Every structure is written in C-alpha cells, then in structure tokens.
Amino acid sequence: MLFSRTFAALRRMGNERLQLPIFYESPLSLRFEIGDGTLSTNHPHYFRSALWRASFLFENAPVFDTLLWVLYRTPDTDTDVDALLSAFCRLARLPGPAEVYTQATTDSDGEPLTRIFFFWDMQQTPPNAAALLDGIIHTDFHGFSELSSAVFFLQTGEHTFLLHLYDDRGMDLVSDTTDALLPFYQDCSNWLLDYDRPRMDAMFSSHTPPSAVPKPPAD
C-alpha cells in the first residue's frame, strides 16, 4: 500500500521514477539553500542555522504521511544492509519498515545499481524528524553517509507534496500544484538557491513578489 500510494504521488508530481536531482526532475519544485553561505562550516552557528532552516521548512509543510529511505547498492558495496537499517531506525526512533521493495536498475553510466526502498507510515509510526534532519545535515561531516540524498518525506493525499533535504547544502520541495509551493516561495525567498532562481521566478511570475525571509531565534 505504501509503495503504490508513494509512486502514485510521485507520478502526479512528474517524477514517477524518483530520479535525482529531485529539483531538476520535477516540474513544480523549489530549491533552498540550507547551509548559510555566509558562514564557514567551522563556524559554531553553521549547523545550528542549517537545522533551523530545515526545521522551519519541515514544520510549515503539509503534514506528511509517508517516510521513504532509499539505500543505493552497487556490486562492490560490502556494507551490511541489516546493520545500516538498524542504525537508521535507531536514529529516527522507528521500528522496522512497514514495507520494503528492491529494484534492480542501472546508474547514469549504465552500471548495475540496486535501490532498496524502505517505507514507514508516519501516521502509525512517526519518526524523530529533528534527529533525521540533523543527521542528513551532518552526513558529509563524518556522519551517516547513507542519508545523503536518500530520505524523502511525502504527503500522498489529494494534493501531493515532497520534502527532500539532501545534505547541509540544500532542500527541494515538490508538489503537484503551485498553490502548495507559493507560501514557501513568497515567505522564504532569501533562502532560494540563486543559481536556480530564474526557473522558480518564472513558475510564479503571475503572483505577488516574495516577502522577507523569517529570522532565526536570537542566541
């Protein structure tokens, strides 16, 4: 059930195969800079600021009903899948997944690649979202590397919505309607990734110009 409703939602958002990068493979999407580009990663406030931005976007998104973690395996990968799954569940404070699906495919170079999809019903087993967001942000800093570009929060109901925090640098938001994305475009404009801003501006060219970005809490 989770598998079918997830991929039905992805189909409605125009990215049925869950191709990466999510932003470029999805017709209606926003891309946000999560790590503050004015701060060094060595700055004591860098990771705190990144988590605050990610949490703000997460908390203002529609209520999610599905959590998906995708584990990517190549023929020479020798890490233990069960050990990785146990580590994920400990981090997110989750029981084992409700559904698991394995797909044999190829990467962009035509080399064999296996994707293992782990699904959780967030209404039945809500994860520790803060711990997951923080873990993803730290994935490139001696963290849990299998979280990078691999965790997806979805709303699969009448109006679909996807949140994909890929690492400390950025987050993509996707929907099947611009109405769901418009508040984020307007209220968090200063966080939009400048490189991709022309595409996002064109998507909302008929709407009211963006407003000021929210401010993090003072120390």
C-alpha atoms as an extended CHARMM CRD file, in Angstrom:
* protein
*
       219  EXT
         1         1  MET       CA              0.0000000000        0.0000000000        0.0000000000  PROA      1               0.0000000000
         2         2  LEU       CA              2.7370000000        2.4790000000        0.9310000000  PROA      2               0.0000000000
         3         3  PHE       CA              4.6850000000        1.5780000000       -2.2000000000  PROA      3               0.0000000000
         4         4  SER       CA              1.7150000000        2.0440000000       -4.5060000000  PROA      4               0.0000000000
         5         5  ARG       CA              0.4840000000        5.2850000000       -2.9390000000  PROA      5               0.0000000000
         6         6  THR       CA              4.0160000000        6.7430000000       -2.8810000000  PROA      6               0.0000000000
         7         7  PHE       CA              4.6780000000        6.0950000000       -6.5420000000  PROA      7               0.0000000000
         8         8  ALA       CA              1.1880000000        7.2510000000       -7.4810000000  PROA      8               0.0000000000
         9         9  ALA       CA              2.0330000000       10.5380000000       -5.7150000000  PROA      9               0.0000000000
        10        10  LEU       CA              5.3960000000       10.7520000000       -7.4700000000  PROA      10              0.0000000000
        11        11  ARG       CA              3.6430000000       10.1880000000      -10.7980000000  PROA      11              0.0000000000
        12        12  ARG       CA              1.3310000000       13.1250000000      -10.0640000000  PROA      12              0.0000000000
        13        13  MET       CA              4.3830000000       15.2680000000       -9.2630000000  PROA      13              0.0000000000
        14        14  GLY       CA              6.0170000000       14.3210000000      -12.5590000000  PROA      14              0.0000000000
        15        15  ASN       CA              8.8760000000       12.2000000000      -11.2100000000  PROA      15              0.0000000000
        16        16  GLU       CA              7.4990000000        8.6620000000      -11.0720000000  PROA      16              0.0000000000
        17        17  ARG       CA             10.9380000000        7.0100000000      -11.0160000000  PROA      17              0.0000000000
        18        18  LEU       CA             12.2260000000        9.2350000000       -8.2020000000  PROA      18              0.0000000000
        19        19  GLN       CA             15.0980000000       10.4750000000      -10.3180000000  PROA      19              0.0000000000
        20        20  LEU       CA             17.7860000000       12.7240000000       -8.8520000000  PROA      20              0.0000000000
        21        21  PRO       CA             18.3500000000       15.6210000000       -8.6190000000  PROA      21              0.0000000000
        22        22  ILE       CA             14.7570000000       15.9800000000       -7.4430000000  PROA      22              0.0000000000
        23        23  PHE       CA             14.5450000000       19.6980000000       -8.2850000000  PROA      23              0.0000000000
        24        24  TYR       CA             15.5020000000       19.2620000000      -11.9480000000  PROA      24              0.0000000000
        25        25  GLU       CA             13.4160000000       16.1180000000      -12.4430000000  PROA      25              0.0000000000
        26        26  SER       CA             10.2070000000       17.6170000000      -11.0370000000  PROA      26              0.0000000000
        27        27  PRO       CA              8.1510000000       20.1990000000      -12.9780000000  PROA      27              0.0000000000
        28        28  LEU       CA              6.8960000000       22.1020000000       -9.9050000000  PROA      28              0.0000000000
        29        29  SER       CA              9.6950000000       22.4410000000       -7.3880000000  PROA      29              0.0000000000
        30        30  LEU       CA             11.6660000000       24.8300000000       -5.2100000000  PROA      30              0.0000000000
        31        31  ARG       CA             15.3090000000       24.5770000000       -4.1700000000  PROA      31              0.0000000000
        32        32  PHE       CA             16.5220000000       26.1320000000       -0.9250000000  PROA      32              0.0000000000
        33        33  GLU       CA             19.9960000000       26.8180000000        0.4160000000  PROA      33              0.0000000000
        34        34  ILE       CA             20.0490000000       25.2650000000        3.8950000000  PROA      34              0.0000000000
        35        35  GLY       CA             23.6130000000       25.9180000000        4.9930000000  PROA      35              0.0000000000
        36        36  ASP       CA             24.1770000000       29.6550000000        5.3880000000  PROA      36              0.0000000000
        37        37  GLY       CA             26.6020000000       30.5680000000        2.6100000000  PROA      37              0.0000000000
        38        38  THR       CA             27.9370000000       33.4880000000        4.6270000000  PROA      38              0.0000000000
        39        39  LEU       CA             29.2510000000       31.1280000000        7.3250000000  PROA      39              0.0000000000
        40        40  SER       CA             32.1240000000       28.6620000000        7.2320000000  PROA      40              0.0000000000
        41        41  THR       CA             31.2450000000       25.0710000000        8.1110000000  PROA      41              0.0000000000
        42        42  ASN       CA             33.6770000000       25.5470000000       11.0100000000  PROA      42              0.0000000000
        43        43  HSD       CA             31.6000000000       28.4060000000       12.3950000000  PROA      43              0.0000000000
        44        44  PRO       CA             29.8500000000       27.3710000000       15.6330000000  PROA      44              0.0000000000
        45        45  HSD       CA             26.4940000000       28.6090000000       14.2980000000  PROA      45              0.0000000000
        46        46  TYR       CA             26.6630000000       26.9390000000       10.8550000000  PROA      46              0.0000000000
        47        47  PHE       CA             24.9700000000       23.6530000000       11.7140000000  PROA      47              0.0000000000
        48        48  ARG       CA             22.5510000000       25.2730000000       14.1460000000  PROA      48              0.0000000000
        49        49  SER       CA             21.4470000000       27.6910000000       11.4350000000  PROA      49              0.0000000000
        50        50  ALA       CA             21.1230000000       24.8900000000        8.8690000000  PROA      50              0.0000000000
        51        51  LEU       CA             18.9700000000       22.8160000000       11.2130000000  PROA      51              0.0000000000
        52        52  TRP       CA             16.7990000000       25.8370000000       11.9880000000  PROA      52              0.0000000000
        53        53  ARG       CA             16.1420000000       26.4760000000        8.2970000000  PROA      53              0.0000000000
        54        54  ALA       CA             15.4230000000       22.8080000000        7.5860000000  PROA      54              0.0000000000
        55        55  SER       CA             13.1260000000       22.5400000000       10.5960000000  PROA      55              0.0000000000
        56        56  PHE       CA             11.2520000000       25.7200000000        9.6520000000  PROA      56              0.0000000000
        57        57  LEU       CA             10.5030000000       24.4010000000        6.1710000000  PROA      57              0.0000000000
        58        58  PHE       CA              9.5750000000       20.9650000000        7.5080000000  PROA      58              0.0000000000
        59        59  GLU       CA              7.2330000000       22.3280000000       10.1640000000  PROA      59              0.0000000000
        60        60  ASN       CA              5.4430000000       24.6140000000        7.7020000000  PROA      60              0.0000000000
        61        61  ALA       CA              4.9290000000       21.9040000000        5.0960000000  PROA      61              0.0000000000
        62        62  PRO       CA              1.7270000000       19.8510000000        4.8840000000  PROA      62              0.0000000000
        63        63  VAL       CA              1.5150000000       17.0160000000        7.4060000000  PROA      63              0.0000000000
        64        64  PHE       CA              3.4830000000       14.1000000000        5.9650000000  PROA      64              0.0000000000
        65        65  ASP       CA              2.0840000000       10.5830000000        5.8700000000  PROA      65              0.0000000000
        66        66  THR       CA              4.9900000000        8.6090000000        4.3900000000  PROA      66              0.0000000000
        67        67  LEU       CA              8.7150000000        8.3630000000        5.1000000000  PROA      67              0.0000000000
        68        68  LEU       CA             10.9120000000        6.7820000000        2.4420000000  PROA      68              0.0000000000
        69        69  TRP       CA             14.5940000000        5.9130000000        2.7740000000  PROA      69              0.0000000000
        70        70  VAL       CA             16.3830000000        4.6490000000       -0.3360000000  PROA      70              0.0000000000
        71        71  LEU       CA             19.5700000000        2.6310000000        0.0470000000  PROA      71              0.0000000000
        72        72  TYR       CA             21.7510000000        2.5170000000       -3.0610000000  PROA      72              0.0000000000
        73        73  ARG       CA             23.8870000000       -0.5850000000       -3.6690000000  PROA      73              0.0000000000
        74        74  THR       CA             26.4880000000       -1.3550000000       -6.3440000000  PROA      74              0.0000000000
        75        75  PRO       CA             28.0530000000       -4.8000000000       -6.9630000000  PROA      75              0.0000000000
        76        76  ASP       CA             31.1700000000       -3.8380000000       -4.9800000000  PROA      76              0.0000000000
        77        77  THR       CA             29.2630000000       -2.4690000000       -1.9580000000  PROA      77              0.0000000000
        78        78  ASP       CA             30.1210000000       -4.5850000000        1.0580000000  PROA      78              0.0000000000
        79        79  THR       CA             28.3610000000       -2.8140000000        3.9480000000  PROA      79              0.0000000000
        80        80  ASP       CA             25.7070000000       -4.8010000000        5.7950000000  PROA      80              0.0000000000
        81        81  VAL       CA             22.1500000000       -3.7730000000        4.8700000000  PROA      81              0.0000000000
        82        82  ASP       CA             20.6730000000       -5.0100000000        8.1590000000  PROA      82              0.0000000000
        83        83  ALA       CA             23.2420000000       -3.0440000000       10.1550000000  PROA      83              0.0000000000
        84        84  LEU       CA             22.5080000000        0.1140000000        8.1610000000  PROA      84              0.0000000000
        85        85  LEU       CA             18.7660000000       -0.3450000000        8.6240000000  PROA      85              0.0000000000
        86        86  SER       CA             19.2360000000       -0.8040000000       12.3650000000  PROA      86              0.0000000000
        87        87  ALA       CA             21.3010000000        2.3960000000       12.5000000000  PROA      87              0.0000000000
        88        88  PHE       CA             18.6080000000        4.2920000000       10.6040000000  PROA      88              0.0000000000
        89        89  CYS       CA             15.8730000000        3.0260000000       12.9090000000  PROA      89              0.0000000000
        90        90  ARG       CA             17.8810000000        3.9450000000       15.9980000000  PROA      90              0.0000000000
        91        91  LEU       CA             18.4690000000        7.4620000000       14.6910000000  PROA      91              0.0000000000
        92        92  ALA       CA             14.8340000000        8.0250000000       13.7150000000  PROA      92              0.0000000000
        93        93  ARG       CA             13.4750000000        6.0650000000       16.7060000000  PROA      93              0.0000000000
        94        94  LEU       CA             11.4610000000        3.8260000000       14.4410000000  PROA      94              0.0000000000
        95        95  PRO       CA             10.5300000000        0.1480000000       14.3640000000  PROA      95              0.0000000000
        96        96  GLY       CA             11.3590000000       -1.8510000000       11.2510000000  PROA      96              0.0000000000
        97        97  PRO       CA              9.8950000000       -0.5830000000        7.9820000000  PROA      97              0.0000000000
        98        98  ALA       CA              6.2950000000       -1.3320000000        7.1160000000  PROA      98              0.0000000000
        99        99  GLU       CA              7.2570000000       -2.2120000000        3.5350000000  PROA      99              0.0000000000
       100       100  VAL       CA             10.4750000000       -2.9670000000        1.6490000000  PROA      100             0.0000000000
       101       101  TYR       CA             10.9050000000       -3.0210000000       -2.1100000000  PROA      101             0.0000000000
       102       102  THR       CA             14.0760000000       -3.8580000000       -4.0620000000  PROA      102             0.0000000000
       103       103  GLN       CA             14.6740000000       -2.6030000000       -7.5880000000  PROA      103             0.0000000000
       104       104  ALA       CA             17.4950000000       -3.6430000000       -9.9170000000  PROA      104             0.0000000000
       105       105  THR       CA             18.4020000000       -0.8110000000      -12.2850000000  PROA      105             0.0000000000
       106       106  THR       CA             21.4490000000        0.9820000000      -13.7290000000  PROA      106             0.0000000000
       107       107  ASP       CA             23.1810000000        4.2540000000      -12.9080000000  PROA      107             0.0000000000
       108       108  SER       CA             23.7870000000        7.1450000000      -15.3080000000  PROA      108             0.0000000000
       109       109  ASP       CA             26.8320000000        5.3260000000      -16.7050000000  PROA      109             0.0000000000
       110       110  GLY       CA             24.8830000000        2.1280000000      -17.3490000000  PROA      110             0.0000000000
       111       111  GLU       CA             26.4880000000        0.2680000000      -14.4420000000  PROA      111             0.0000000000
       112       112  PRO       CA             24.3690000000       -2.1150000000      -12.3060000000  PROA      112             0.0000000000
       113       113  LEU       CA             22.6520000000       -0.4450000000       -9.3570000000  PROA      113             0.0000000000
       114       114  THR       CA             20.2000000000       -1.7500000000       -6.7920000000  PROA      114             0.0000000000
       115       115  ARG       CA             17.8120000000        0.5470000000       -4.9380000000  PROA      115             0.0000000000
       116       116  ILE       CA             16.2330000000       -0.7060000000       -1.7270000000  PROA      116             0.0000000000
       117       117  PHE       CA             13.1490000000        1.2720000000       -0.7080000000  PROA      117             0.0000000000
       118       118  PHE       CA             12.1900000000        1.2910000000        2.9710000000  PROA      118             0.0000000000
       119       119  PHE       CA              8.7410000000        2.7120000000        3.7770000000  PROA      119             0.0000000000
       120       120  TRP       CA              7.2080000000        3.8620000000        7.0540000000  PROA      120             0.0000000000
       121       121  ASP       CA              3.6520000000        5.0730000000        7.6550000000  PROA      121             0.0000000000
       122       122  MET       CA              4.2600000000        8.3140000000        9.5490000000  PROA      122             0.0000000000
       123       123  GLN       CA              0.7070000000        8.3520000000       10.8740000000  PROA      123             0.0000000000
       124       124  GLN       CA              1.2240000000        4.9840000000       12.5140000000  PROA      124             0.0000000000
       125       125  THR       CA              4.9140000000        5.3100000000       13.4280000000  PROA      125             0.0000000000
       126       126  PRO       CA              6.0210000000        8.9640000000       13.4590000000  PROA      126             0.0000000000
       127       127  PRO       CA              9.8140000000        9.3180000000       13.2770000000  PROA      127             0.0000000000
       128       128  ASN       CA             12.0440000000       11.6330000000       15.2410000000  PROA      128             0.0000000000
       129       129  ALA       CA             12.1040000000       14.1540000000       12.4080000000  PROA      129             0.0000000000
       130       130  ALA       CA             14.5250000000       16.5250000000       14.1390000000  PROA      130             0.0000000000
       131       131  ALA       CA             17.0920000000       13.7500000000       14.5380000000  PROA      131             0.0000000000
       132       132  LEU       CA             16.7070000000       12.7520000000       10.8960000000  PROA      132             0.0000000000
       133       133  LEU       CA             17.0850000000       16.3100000000        9.6310000000  PROA      133             0.0000000000
       134       134  ASP       CA             20.1590000000       16.8270000000       11.7970000000  PROA      134             0.0000000000
       135       135  GLY       CA             21.6280000000       13.5190000000       10.6520000000  PROA      135             0.0000000000
       136       136  ILE       CA             21.1780000000       14.4480000000        6.9900000000  PROA      136             0.0000000000
       137       137  ILE       CA             22.7650000000       17.8490000000        7.5460000000  PROA      137             0.0000000000
       138       138  HSD       CA             25.8360000000       16.1730000000        9.0820000000  PROA      138             0.0000000000
       139       139  THR       CA             26.1050000000       13.3680000000        6.5170000000  PROA      139             0.0000000000
       140       140  ASP       CA             29.2180000000       14.8290000000        4.8340000000  PROA      140             0.0000000000
       141       141  PHE       CA             30.8880000000       15.5970000000        8.1700000000  PROA      141             0.0000000000
       142       142  HSD       CA             31.7740000000       12.1350000000        9.4880000000  PROA      142             0.0000000000
       143       143  GLY       CA             28.0670000000       11.3600000000        9.6920000000  PROA      143             0.0000000000
       144       144  PHE       CA             25.7500000000        8.6300000000        8.4000000000  PROA      144             0.0000000000
       145       145  SER       CA             26.6830000000        8.8040000000        4.7180000000  PROA      145             0.0000000000
       146       146  GLU       CA             23.7470000000        6.6690000000        3.5530000000  PROA      146             0.0000000000
       147       147  LEU       CA             21.3810000000        9.5120000000        4.4610000000  PROA      147             0.0000000000
       148       148  SER       CA             22.7520000000       11.7850000000        1.7270000000  PROA      148             0.0000000000
       149       149  SER       CA             20.1200000000       12.4120000000       -0.9890000000  PROA      149             0.0000000000
       150       150  ALA       CA             18.2240000000        9.3670000000        0.2690000000  PROA      150             0.0000000000
       151       151  VAL       CA             15.4750000000       10.4540000000        2.6910000000  PROA      151             0.0000000000
       152       152  PHE       CA             12.0760000000       11.6150000000        1.4490000000  PROA      152             0.0000000000
       153       153  PHE       CA              9.0700000000       12.9130000000        3.3900000000  PROA      153             0.0000000000
       154       154  LEU       CA              5.8070000000       12.7080000000        1.4370000000  PROA      154             0.0000000000
       155       155  GLN       CA              2.1890000000       13.7540000000        1.6280000000  PROA      155             0.0000000000
       156       156  THR       CA              0.3840000000       11.3670000000       -0.7220000000  PROA      156             0.0000000000
       157       157  GLY       CA             -3.1760000000       12.6460000000       -0.3020000000  PROA      157             0.0000000000
       158       158  GLU       CA             -5.3230000000       14.8520000000       -2.5110000000  PROA      158             0.0000000000
       159       159  HSD       CA             -2.5290000000       17.3970000000       -3.0670000000  PROA      159             0.0000000000
       160       160  THR       CA              0.8380000000       15.6860000000       -3.1060000000  PROA      160             0.0000000000
       161       161  PHE       CA              3.9410000000       17.1760000000       -1.5270000000  PROA      161             0.0000000000
       162       162  LEU       CA              7.5610000000       16.0300000000       -1.2060000000  PROA      162             0.0000000000
       163       163  LEU       CA             10.3310000000       17.3530000000        1.0370000000  PROA      163             0.0000000000
       164       164  HSD       CA             13.8640000000       16.2320000000        0.2170000000  PROA      164             0.0000000000
       165       165  LEU       CA             16.7310000000       17.5130000000        2.3640000000  PROA      165             0.0000000000
       166       166  TYR       CA             19.7750000000       16.0970000000        0.5830000000  PROA      166             0.0000000000
       167       167  ASP       CA             22.6230000000       17.3450000000        2.8170000000  PROA      167             0.0000000000
       168       168  ASP       CA             23.6980000000       20.5320000000        4.6200000000  PROA      168             0.0000000000
       169       169  ARG       CA             23.6650000000       22.4870000000        1.3740000000  PROA      169             0.0000000000
       170       170  GLY       CA             20.1010000000       22.2120000000        0.2330000000  PROA      170             0.0000000000
       171       171  MET       CA             16.4920000000       21.0720000000        0.2800000000  PROA      171             0.0000000000
       172       172  ASP       CA             13.9770000000       20.5550000000       -2.5180000000  PROA      172             0.0000000000
       173       173  LEU       CA             10.2220000000       20.9810000000       -2.1050000000  PROA      173             0.0000000000
       174       174  VAL       CA              7.9330000000       19.4830000000       -4.7630000000  PROA      174             0.0000000000
       175       175  SER       CA              4.1770000000       19.4190000000       -5.2830000000  PROA      175             0.0000000000
       176       176  ASP       CA              1.5840000000       18.7920000000       -7.9510000000  PROA      176             0.0000000000
       177       177  THR       CA              0.2760000000       22.3470000000       -7.5660000000  PROA      177             0.0000000000
       178       178  THR       CA              1.9480000000       25.7470000000       -7.3620000000  PROA      178             0.0000000000
       179       179  ASP       CA             -0.5370000000       26.7440000000       -4.6610000000  PROA      179             0.0000000000
       180       180  ALA       CA              1.2160000000       24.4450000000       -2.1740000000  PROA      180             0.0000000000
       181       181  LEU       CA              4.6380000000       25.9040000000       -3.0030000000  PROA      181             0.0000000000
       182       182  LEU       CA              3.6850000000       29.5690000000       -3.2410000000  PROA      182             0.0000000000
       183       183  PRO       CA              3.8590000000       30.3470000000        0.5220000000  PROA      183             0.0000000000
       184       184  PHE       CA              7.4190000000       28.9950000000        0.6510000000  PROA      184             0.0000000000
       185       185  TYR       CA              8.4120000000       30.9550000000       -2.4520000000  PROA      185             0.0000000000
       186       186  GLN       CA              6.9810000000       34.1640000000       -1.0240000000  PROA      186             0.0000000000
       187       187  ASP       CA              7.9650000000       33.8490000000        2.6520000000  PROA      187             0.0000000000
       188       188  CYS       CA             11.4110000000       32.2350000000        2.3070000000  PROA      188             0.0000000000
       189       189  SER       CA             12.6620000000       33.9890000000       -0.8210000000  PROA      189             0.0000000000
       190       190  ASN       CA             16.0990000000       34.8040000000        0.5880000000  PROA      190             0.0000000000
       191       191  TRP       CA             16.7670000000       31.0930000000        1.0480000000  PROA      191             0.0000000000
       192       192  LEU       CA             16.0570000000       30.1720000000       -2.5770000000  PROA      192             0.0000000000
       193       193  LEU       CA             19.1770000000       28.9950000000       -4.3630000000  PROA      193             0.0000000000
       194       194  ASP       CA             20.2630000000       31.8900000000       -6.5700000000  PROA      194             0.0000000000
       195       195  TYR       CA             21.5800000000       29.6430000000       -9.3400000000  PROA      195             0.0000000000
       196       196  ASP       CA             18.0920000000       28.1940000000       -9.8990000000  PROA      196             0.0000000000
       197       197  ARG       CA             16.1010000000       31.3270000000       -9.0960000000  PROA      197             0.0000000000
       198       198  PRO       CA             15.1940000000       32.1870000000      -12.7410000000  PROA      198             0.0000000000
       199       199  ARG       CA             13.3240000000       28.9050000000      -13.1240000000  PROA      199             0.0000000000
       200       200  MET       CA             11.4940000000       29.3960000000       -9.8230000000  PROA      200             0.0000000000
       201       201  ASP       CA             10.6760000000       33.0410000000      -10.5830000000  PROA      201             0.0000000000
       202       202  ALA       CA              9.2050000000       32.0190000000      -13.9200000000  PROA      202             0.0000000000
       203       203  MET       CA              6.9890000000       29.4620000000      -12.2060000000  PROA      203             0.0000000000
       204       204  PHE       CA              5.4430000000       32.1810000000      -10.0310000000  PROA      204             0.0000000000
       205       205  SER       CA              5.6830000000       35.1540000000      -12.3950000000  PROA      205             0.0000000000
       206       206  SER       CA              1.9680000000       35.9360000000      -12.0790000000  PROA      206             0.0000000000
       207       207  HSD       CA              1.9810000000       36.0140000000       -8.2780000000  PROA      207             0.0000000000
       208       208  THR       CA              2.8080000000       38.6670000000       -5.6730000000  PROA      208             0.0000000000
       209       209  PRO       CA              6.5700000000       39.3040000000       -5.2710000000  PROA      209             0.0000000000
       210       210  PRO       CA              8.3380000000       37.4220000000       -2.4410000000  PROA      210             0.0000000000
       211       211  SER       CA              8.3820000000       38.9250000000        1.0530000000  PROA      211             0.0000000000
       212       212  ALA       CA             11.0980000000       38.9820000000        3.7150000000  PROA      212             0.0000000000
       213       213  VAL       CA             12.6310000000       35.7640000000        4.9620000000  PROA      213             0.0000000000
       214       214  PRO       CA             11.9270000000       34.6210000000        8.5350000000  PROA      214             0.0000000000
       215       215  LYS       CA             14.6360000000       35.2730000000       11.1050000000  PROA      215             0.0000000000
       216       216  PRO       CA             16.1370000000       32.5630000000       13.3450000000  PROA      216             0.0000000000
       217       217  PRO       CA             15.7550000000       32.9790000000       17.1020000000  PROA      217             0.0000000000
       218       218  ALA       CA             18.3970000000       35.1060000000       18.7890000000  PROA      218             0.0000000000
       219       219  ASP       CA             21.1020000000       33.4020000000       20.8280000000  PROA      219             0.0000000000
